[in-house]
Amino acid sequence: MMFNPVLLIAIPLGLAFIAVIFKKIQKWILALGIIVNAVLVFFVEKGETAIGGFKIPFGISLVLDDFSAAGVILINILALAAIVIAFKKAEKFAPVILAGLAGMNGMILTGDLFNLFVFMEITAISAYILSSEGRKPAQSFNYLVIGSVGSVFYLLGLILLYNQTGTLNMVLMTEKTGFLEQTVLLLPVLLIFVGIAVEAKLLPMAGWVRGVLGNSNSYTGVMFASVYSSAALFVFGRIFSQVLVPGTTVGIVIITIALVTFAAGQASAFRSKSLRQVLLYSSIAQSGLAAALFATGFVFPAVLVVVNNAIGKLIMFSAAGSLEEKYGTDDYIGLGGAFNKNTLTGIAFTIAALSLTGLPLLFGFYAKLNVLAAYLNQGTFFVPAVVLLGTIVEGAYFIKILIKLWAPGKEGEWADADQSVGDKRIFSYTGTIAVILAAVLVVLSGLLPDTAGKLIAPEGGLLGDDGPAISLLIQKGGDQ
């Protein structure tokens, strides 16, 4: 039995209002909403759905294709994992989280650019409230200001596009912009890019990230770096690889900004000593890489990067936030040996870090291989060189962190267990199980990459003919 995709929006949004009324049981309402959505997402009907009885393009439309299906499955499963890991942190924000989940599902599913704006605002408001958990009002206000500026830019770009095309429906917008001169589209496309770049964490609109993610806890860090970020990148991919495909000039600007974001994020992560700062800069870098791929038209490799980063940051940000809560610091130098009494968590963290660097036999290797192959098959060598250099830097800082978290004491000295920072448990039993399952998923996806690729893109692609740039079955000598 298949269900209407509108339920992915209506259920959490309705439960958000109920949670406001029944505050004493709001945590159970939150759990119910998240679990129902995580299950329902596998049973929604694909295709374009008109809402409100009005025919498309006059009514609101929801589009569930391979691309949006991959997006909603990812964010709803991540949202479930996040509350399993840190339910006590999440329960007091039940209405906010449910409204945010409804907004993110709407962002990915909508087929209308104005309704995308509405859903982005719902999601942004929930994010602003969640950012206050870091107890840094100035940073939350900074996020609010930057986000509001981004919203204004997006709306201005949308007004200009509507003036030129007379429609807000994404399908019709795609058709009509194909007949317009690129010079006419230059300003509105750049304005919309700036608006989406705020939540996608692209420079220079990522000025809020350090203040918010740098003060996040085991729950909010996951929500911002993994869930919200994935939703924003899927929106970016939909807009700039299908609806408003950048022309030569705009494309060069967007790709350049994305690659600068990637390089700057990796360099900043290498210089940082705070574990959360390393991870937030790594997240910025991964967002830059995904955005560059989307803007180039390489949708499948971009989605692989988003998925790999989302799962990795789920594990790593939850651990970093919990470590700061247990020991009062997230300076990884001062957390030497933290994994000695948390072996399973340490293994999960290690797998996530190595997957982000693209170590063979892990899912990240398949993702990086597709990124490189996509550009090399196009005859582009500069971007692969930037990606490889960034990967080397990434590997250097993650290995440095892993060595410190596993081995206490100063460098060059014998590591004695007595020198460990302590023996406090990082997660509850349910949290440990959640991160281990996430790590197992990374390993299985790395061992069976073509199977994982088919699950992400059942038809062999996500938009048009885009699909795997390389199949590991060929590398193993198997048959396609």
C-alpha positions in Angstrom: 0.0 0.0 0.0 1.4 3.4 -1.1 0.7 6.7 0.6 0.5 10.3 -0.5 3.8 12.1 0.0 2.0 15.0 1.6 1.8 12.9 4.8 5.6 13.3 5.2 4.8 17.0 5.8 1.4 16.9 7.3 2.1 14.3 10.1 5.1 16.1 11.7 3.5 19.5 11.3 0.2 18.4 12.8 2.0 16.7 15.7 4.1 19.8 16.3 0.9 21.7 17.1 -0.4 18.9 19.3 3.0 18.8 21.1 2.5 22.5 22.0 -0.8 21.8 23.6 0.1 18.6 25.4 3.5 19.6 26.8 3.7 16.8 29.4 3.8 14.1 26.7 5.5 16.1 24.0 8.6 13.9 24.1 6.4 10.9 23.2 4.7 12.9 20.5 8.2 13.7 19.1 9.2 10.0 19.1 5.9 9.0 17.5 6.3 11.6 14.7 9.9 10.8 13.9 9.3 7.0 13.9 6.2 7.2 11.8 7.9 9.4 9.2 11.0 7.2 9.1 8.8 4.2 8.3 6.3 6.0 6.0 9.1 7.4 3.8 9.6 3.9 2.3 5.9 3.6 1.4 5.1 6.9 -0.4 3.9 7.0 -4.0 6.3 8.3 -6.6 5.2 10.8 -9.2 3.8 14.4 -9.2 1.0 15.0 -6.7 -1.4 18.1 -6.9 -2.5 19.4 -3.5 -5.7 21.3 -2.8 -7.7 20.1 -5.8 -6.1 22.5 -8.2 -4.5 21.3 -11.4 -0.8 21.8 -11.8 0.7 24.4 -12.3 -2.1 26.4 -10.6 -2.0 24.3 -7.4 0.8 23.3 -5.1 2.6 20.2 -6.4 4.9 17.7 -4.7 7.4 15.7 -6.8 8.7 12.3 -5.6 11.3 11.0 -8.0 14.5 9.1 -7.4 16.3 12.3 -6.4 13.7 13.6 -3.9 13.1 10.0 -2.6 16.8 9.7 -1.8 16.6 13.1 0.0 13.6 12.4 2.2 14.8 8.9 3.1 18.1 10.2 4.2 16.9 13.1 6.3 14.1 11.1 8.0 16.4 8.2 8.9 19.0 10.7 10.2 16.4 12.5 12.3 15.4 9.2 13.8 19.1 8.3 14.6 19.7 11.7 16.1 16.9 11.4 18.7 18.0 7.8 19.5 21.5 9.1 20.3 20.4 12.1 22.3 16.7 11.9 23.1 17.0 13.8 26.4 18.5 16.7 24.5 15.8 16.6 21.9 12.7 16.1 23.9 12.4 19.7 25.1 12.4 21.0 21.5 9.7 18.5 20.3 7.4 21.1 18.5 10.4 22.8 16.9 12.0 19.6 15.7 8.7 18.3 14.2 8.1 21.5 12.5 11.6 21.5 11.1 11.2 18.0 9.8 8.0 19.0 8.0 9.8 21.9 6.5 12.8 19.8 5.3 10.5 17.2 3.7 8.6 20.1 2.1 11.8 21.6 0.8 12.8 18.4 -1.0 9.4 17.4 -2.2 8.0 20.7 -3.5 7.7 21.4 -7.2 7.0 25.1 -6.7 9.7 27.7 -6.1 7.6 29.9 -3.9 6.5 27.0 -1.7 10.2 26.1 -1.5 10.7 29.6 0.1 7.8 28.9 2.6 9.3 25.5 3.6 12.8 27.0 3.9 11.4 29.6 6.2 9.7 27.0 8.4 13.0 25.0 8.5 15.1 28.1 9.2 12.9 29.2 12.1 13.3 25.8 13.7 17.0 26.0 13.1 17.3 29.4 14.7 15.5 28.2 17.9 17.7 25.0 18.0 20.8 27.1 17.7 19.9 28.8 21.1 20.7 25.5 22.8 24.4 26.5 22.4 23.7 29.3 25.0 25.5 31.8 22.8 22.8 34.4 22.0 25.1 36.5 19.9 25.9 33.5 17.6 22.2 32.7 17.3 21.4 36.3 16.4 24.2 36.3 13.9 22.7 33.1 12.3 19.3 34.8 12.3 20.6 37.9 10.5 22.6 36.0 7.9 19.7 33.6 7.3 17.2 36.5 6.9 19.5 38.2 4.4 19.7 35.0 2.5 15.9 34.7 2.5 15.6 38.3 1.1 18.0 37.5 -1.7 16.2 34.3 -2.6 12.8 36.1 -2.7 14.2 39.0 -4.8 15.6 36.4 -7.3 12.3 34.6 -7.4 10.4 37.9 -8.1 12.7 38.6 -11.0 12.3 35.1 -12.4 8.5 35.3 -12.1 8.6 38.6 -13.9 10.5 36.9 -16.8 8.7 33.6 -16.9 5.2 34.1 -15.4 5.4 30.9 -13.5 6.8 29.4 -10.2 6.3 25.8 -11.1 9.7 24.1 -11.4 8.9 22.1 -14.5 7.5 25.1 -16.4 10.4 27.3 -15.1 12.9 24.9 -16.6 11.1 25.0 -20.0 10.7 28.8 -20.1 14.2 29.7 -18.9 15.6 27.7 -21.7 14.3 30.4 -24.1 15.8 33.3 -22.2 19.2 34.9 -22.7 21.8 34.0 -20.0 22.4 37.7 -19.4 18.7 38.0 -18.3 19.1 35.1 -15.9 22.4 36.2 -14.4 21.1 38.4 -11.6 18.1 36.2 -10.5 20.1 33.0 -10.5 22.9 34.6 -8.5 20.4 36.0 -6.0 18.8 32.6 -5.5 22.2 31.0 -5.2 23.1 33.4 -2.4 19.9 32.6 -0.6 20.4 28.8 -0.7 24.1 29.1 0.0 23.4 30.2 3.6 22.0 26.8 4.6 24.2 24.9 2.2 27.2 26.4 4.1 29.0 27.9 1.2 31.4 30.8 1.6 31.0 33.7 2.2 27.5 32.9 3.5 28.7 30.4 6.0 29.7 33.0 8.5 27.2 31.6 11.0 28.6 28.0 11.0 31.5 28.4 13.4 29.4 30.1 16.1 26.5 27.7 15.9 28.2 24.3 15.3 31.2 25.3 17.4 28.9 25.5 20.4 26.7 22.6 19.5 25.9 19.6 21.7 25.5 15.9 20.9 22.0 16.6 19.4 22.1 20.0 17.7 25.5 19.3 16.1 24.0 16.3 14.3 20.9 18.3 13.3 22.9 21.2 11.8 25.8 19.3 10.2 23.9 16.2 9.1 20.2 16.7 8.7 19.6 20.4 7.9 22.8 20.4 5.7 21.6 17.4 3.7 18.2 18.9 3.1 19.8 22.2 1.9 22.2 20.4 -0.4 19.4 18.4 -2.0 17.5 21.7 -2.6 20.7 23.1 -4.1 21.0 20.1 -6.3 17.4 20.3 -7.5 17.6 24.0 -8.4 21.1 24.1 -10.0 21.2 20.8 -11.8 17.6 20.7 -13.1 15.6 23.9 -12.7 18.0 26.8 -13.2 20.9 25.1 -14.9 23.8 27.7 -14.8 25.1 29.1 -18.0 28.8 29.4 -18.6 29.4 32.6 -16.7 27.1 31.8 -13.7 28.4 28.2 -13.7 32.0 29.3 -13.5 31.1 31.7 -10.6 29.2 29.0 -8.6 31.7 26.3 -9.2 34.6 28.6 -8.3 32.8 29.6 -5.0 32.1 25.9 -4.3 35.8 24.9 -4.8 37.1 27.8 -2.8 34.7 26.6 0.0 36.1 23.1 -0.3 39.7 24.2 -0.1 39.2 26.8 2.6 37.2 24.3 4.7 39.9 21.7 4.5 42.7 24.2 5.3 40.8 25.6 8.3 40.0 22.1 9.6 43.7 21.2 9.5 44.6 24.3 11.6 41.9 23.8 14.3 42.5 22.1 17.7 38.8 22.0 18.8 37.2 18.7 17.7 33.9 20.4 16.8 35.7 23.1 14.9 37.5 20.5 12.9 34.3 18.8 12.1 32.4 22.0 11.2 35.1 23.1 8.8 35.2 19.6 7.3 31.4 19.9 6.8 31.9 23.2 5.0 34.4 21.5 2.8 32.1 18.6 1.9 29.3 21.1 1.2 31.6 22.9 -1.2 32.5 19.7 -3.0 28.8 18.6 -3.3 27.8 22.0 -4.6 30.5 22.0 -7.3 29.4 18.6 -8.4 25.7 19.6 -8.6 26.6 22.8 -10.5 28.6 20.8 -13.0 25.7 18.4 -13.5 27.2 15.4 -11.7 24.2 14.6 -9.6 24.9 11.0 -8.6 28.5 11.6 -7.3 27.2 14.7 -5.5 24.5 12.6 -3.7 27.2 10.1 -2.8 29.2 12.9 -1.2 26.1 14.2 0.7 25.2 10.7 2.0 28.8 9.9 3.1 29.2 13.2 4.9 25.7 13.0 6.5 26.4 9.6 8.0 29.9 10.4 9.0 28.9 13.7 10.7 26.0 11.9 12.5 28.6 9.7 14.2 31.3 12.2 14.7 29.4 15.3 15.8 27.3 13.3 18.3 30.6 11.9 19.8 32.3 15.4 19.8 29.3 17.0 21.6 29.1 14.2 24.1 32.8 14.4 24.9 32.5 18.1 25.5 29.6 17.5 27.8 31.5 14.8 29.8 34.9 16.5 30.1 34.1 20.2 29.6 36.4 20.5 26.6 36.5 19.4 22.9 40.2 20.1 22.5 41.2 16.7 21.1 44.7 17.2 22.5 43.1 17.2 26.0 40.9 14.2 25.2 43.8 11.7 24.8 42.7 8.1 25.3 39.0 9.0 25.4 38.2 5.9 23.3 40.1 3.5 25.6 36.9 2.8 27.6 34.6 3.5 24.7 35.9 1.0 22.2 32.7 0.5 20.1 32.1 4.3 19.9 35.8 4.7 19.0 35.5 2.2 16.2 32.4 3.8 14.8 34.1 7.3 14.9 37.2 5.9 13.3 35.2 4.3 10.5 33.3 7.5 9.9 36.6 9.5 9.7 38.3 7.1 7.4 35.2 7.0 5.1 35.3 10.8 4.8 38.9 10.6 3.7 38.0 8.0 1.1 39.7 4.9 2.5 39.2 1.8 0.3 36.5 -0.7 1.4 34.5 2.1 2.9 31.6 4.0 1.3 33.6 7.2 1.1 36.0 5.5 -1.3 33.2 4.7 -3.7 32.0 8.3 -3.4 35.4 9.8 -4.1 36.1 7.4 -6.9 32.9 8.5 -8.7 33.8 12.2 -8.1 37.2 11.8 -9.7 36.0 9.6 -12.5 33.1 12.0 -13.4 35.5 14.9 -13.9 38.3 12.9 -15.6 35.7 11.4 -18.0 34.8 15.0 -18.9 38.4 15.8 -19.5 38.7 18.1 -16.5 41.9 17.6 -14.5 42.0 20.7 -12.3 39.1 19.8 -10.1 40.3 16.2 -9.4 43.7 17.7 -8.5 42.0 20.0 -6.0 39.9 17.1 -4.6 43.0 14.9 -4.2 45.0 17.6 -2.5 42.1 18.3 -0.2 41.7 14.6 0.6 45.4 14.4 1.6 44.9 17.3 4.0 41.7 15.7 5.3 43.4 12.4 5.9 46.2 14.2 7.8 44.0 16.0 10.3 41.7 13.0 10.8 44.5 10.6 11.5 46.1 13.1 13.9 42.7 13.3 15.8 42.3 9.5 15.8 45.8 8.9 17.1 45.2 11.3 20.0 41.7 10.0 20.9 43.0 6.4 21.0 46.5 6.9 22.4 47.0 9.1 25.5 50.2 10.9 26.5 52.5 13.1 24.5 53.7 12.4 21.1 56.8 10.3 21.0 56.2 8.9 24.5 54.9 5.4 25.5 51.1 5.5 25.7 50.0 4.4 29.1 46.3 3.8 29.8 46.7 5.7 33.1 47.3 8.9 31.1 43.8 8.7 29.5 41.5 11.7 30.0 39.1 9.5 31.9 36.8 6.5 31.6 33.4 8.2 31.3 30.9 6.6 28.8 30.4 8.8 25.7 26.9 7.4 24.9 24.1 5.5 26.5 23.6 1.9 25.3 21.0 3.0 22.7 23.3 5.8 21.5 26.2 3.4 21.1 24.0 0.9 19.2 22.9 3.7 16.9 26.4 4.9 16.0 27.6 1.3 15.5 24.7 0.6 13.1 25.6 3.7 11.2 29.3 2.6 11.0 28.2 -0.9 9.9 26.1 0.7 7.1 29.2 2.6 6.0 31.3 -0.6 5.9 28.6 -2.6 4.1 28.1 0.1 1.5 31.8 0.1 0.9 32.0 -3.6 0.5 28.9 -3.7 -1.8 29.1 -0.2 -3.4 27.2 -1.1 -6.6 24.3 -2.4 -4.5 24.4 0.8 -2.4 24.4 2.8 -5.6 21.4 1.0 -7.0 19.5 1.6 -3.7 20.3 5.3 -3.9 19.4 5.5 -7.6 17.2 2.6 -8.5 16.9 3.6 -12.2 20.6 4.0 -12.6 20.5 7.7 -12.2 18.9 10.5 -10.3 18.2 13.1 -12.9 18.2 12.3 -16.6 20.9 9.9 -17.6 23.2 10.8 -14.7 24.5 7.7 -12.9 27.6 6.0 -11.6 30.7 7.4 -13.3 32.4 4.1 -12.4 31.3 0.6 -11.4 33.5 -1.4 -9.0 32.1 -4.6 -10.6 34.2 -3.7 -13.7 37.3 -3.2 -11.5 36.8 -6.6 -9.8 36.5 -8.3 -13.2 32.8 -9.1 -12.7 29.9 -8.6 -15.1 27.7 -5.6 -15.3 
